[in-house]
């Protein structure tokens, strides 16, 4: 839409002029001609892959959901959303038209000088009150910044704008990204450490962002006033912000302390909620403590005193100044840093300075963030170093050291190094059993991961023994319906199927699915994961029609919740294709797999293992339809790509070679088929052993070929 347009949309809203632009679209001054009132219309334009019809369907539903949430918020401190809809492919929100200046504009009007102290406190109290309301409704803003906080021209009312818009922006495709990192960004100067690391975000992330806003309007600069985006993000994650009163001495001490509390690196270090923030502000204001003596220089260790304000973190920077409760944390650290010859870990107390402990904690979180971004090798390298340094400073059995080892195990597993991951989880489980007790939740979590990795190594009998033992402890300590207990029962059901105890696997999976549906909801991802296992067990029992029905229900539910092209949705559809083939409905299976190949290739790439798995299924069903020339061509091409991508001896590569040999046999080319079957047998003997069931199957295939070769 151009600035000169005066367009009527939805037969109701007359757009007059653009009053704002951003990464997500435009804001127009408009008139609601039905009610004769002035409004603001925000137009959101889908970009890139979001223009795909399938993605647009999901986007529209998410837009409606988020818009309804925003429209349901009714508070004097929140911009009212009147309506929403779509016009000519453009999604739009109709909001109240605010006459005032946002905080960014107020600072600009003031020549980047800080706002008067009473005005800062008044804004803080009003925003805290609005956030207390929205957080009680379960709504998190996610992109709180000066431009989203408006002070009206009515004498001082403050309103927050764009609730729900940050999440809509991610769906629509406007989310900015750091070069080469894949970190989804809000606005860098106001992002919480957990947002930067890709972690779970709750209401306390908004509190951190508000702390950044208050810091800026109180001092004239944001906490980390740097030109480089990456340096800003590292600052949020690792660097201690300078006290506000080092910028502006007349600020009340309580405000300085409160803003620094909001800027705690972990959510747990911040005020528990916005209501607590509001109460602390009111209490400080009523005390009359407006002018206090200038603060002394920050109590930094000698190695940090020469550092400039807000510089990006290095491995030698502390995490933040002392906060209430830090004495208890320090006491815990002392308990874990005994000198050699004492009863505790063999470490020197001098190595465990609070600053170094905090730095290691920040680096541990950075490792978690790298993992969430899929940068597993970097995560493993960092976590290995942190584990080593924590062991040196705190002791090998300190909970923090073991936490780094546990996360390192996850990274190793994701890197396809299960044997190393298993050793790491076993070490962590043993250490936690010694220090926390054998039935502690963290000990059981590590033991459960050993079972998971054992299963990935094909050692299902050992995995079963682990799960059985962990489940008994889970039920004893947490109860039969605790989520951790149900997760262990789910893993046990999975493993029962893999060791051939299929009836028990079905019964166990059905019980867990019912329990999860009752406690979490029928469409919760965990419930659907167990129903997926129910489908697998039904297939193992030969009940293919029942399995097909189960997989279709799971696929439908996942499509509604996650989208039709989400990997979990596509996994369920793949299994439905297996069932169709087993039921003799190869034509339907072929159609399904062709659609899957297209979906997988567009979302994950043509050579992704899951794309190749769908192509393998397509080739199998081409053979079932008697189209052996096509089946042979598909199997050969997939085998070649798998050999290059996964390796010549990978199980999937050998499965494709076997399908190639089967197609050759059906085409009467028995000698060629025999050569391929022998290749498969040799590889399986080498990798699995001569007595493995898959190796024995390969030998049987050889024998069948030999019988069909003319003498």
PyMOL commands that set and color helices and strands:
alter all, ss='L'
color gray80, all
select helices_A, chain A and resi 48-51+53-72+103-109+117-136+146-148+165-172+188-190+193-196+203-219+229-238+244-246+253-262+267-269+274-286+302-304+326-335+349-351+354-372+376-394+399-414+418-435+441-456+460-477+483-498+502-520+525-540+544-562+567-582+586-604+609-624+628-645+651-666+670-688+693-708
alter helices_A, ss='H'
color red, helices_A
select strands_A, chain A and resi 8-9+13-22+25-32+37-44+81-87+90-96+100-102+149-152+158-160
alter strands_A, ss='S'
color yellow, strands_A
deselect
rebuild
show_as cartoon
